[in-house]
Amino acid sequence: MVNQLLIKRFKIGVLVISLILTPNAGWTQTRLEAETSYPHHAEVNPSRVATRPRPRPITGTPDGSRTGGGTRPGESASQCRQTTHPPTALVPEDGKGATAMESPVVWFYMPYTNQDVTTVEFSVHDRNETTTLYRSSIQLADVPGVMGITIPIALEMEEAYQWKLMINCGSEGYGHRDFALDGWITRTTPDPAFEWNGVWYDALTELATRYRSNLEDTAVRTAWVDLLEQVGLADLALDTVVDAQLLSN
């Protein structure tokens, strides 16, 4: 168990991809702007999309909030600009998912750029929500899109952790949050009884990584859209994957 906040500088392994969508041709053009890498993840077979992935039940933790719900009662209205879709964690509706990785990646749709926000903070906490295991500020990309944040600490097997993403667009200071997203991630052994072996976070990361190696692979594209459709997030599936950076606190 980590007893102190990690303050080293980390960079998120992400891929910047521009996708142009036309009504008849689908994804007709892609542009690779940066090439980075993620830790190795268990391989996902895109040809299995015909059998929709079943959610693997994660018990023993409260539900998370994948869109944050804006400000709390009694606080001033959000100062973030209005967008078609709010900041959204790419997780099941209850905010829970599993991983087989020691340092997995959590994915978000971020409609804001670094110029739109005052602060963005990512943190990881223990199951009881009493100990902060990791906390870092985030520098967003210069364009909106889907971003991945690697948890840079070792998660223990069969243990649940809470992650939080706090977004502030105003000047109220540390205590104010325009958006407060949170969810749960449990490190466990892959279970072949479930589609994608029951490890949601790893399936999402594997498919994002496949875009880098073959951006025109229709099977991978279909698998990505299908996976997000299962959790009601298909509208976000065609957004650009963008870069971001964890900063020292």
Buried (B, 14 or more C-beta within 10 A) or exposed (E): EEEEEBEEEBEBBBBBBBBEEEEEEEBEEEEEEEEBEBBEBBEBEBEBBEEEBEBBEBEEBEBBBBBBEBBEEEEEEBBBEEEEBBBBBBBBEBBBBBBBBEBBBBBBBBBBBBEBBBBBBBBBBBBEEEEBBBBBBBBBBEBBBBBBBBBBBEBEEEEBBBBBBBBBBBEBEEEBBBBBBBBBBBBBEBEEEBBBBBBBBBBBBBBBBBBBEEBEBEBBBBBBBBBBBBBEBBEBBBBBBBBBBBBEE
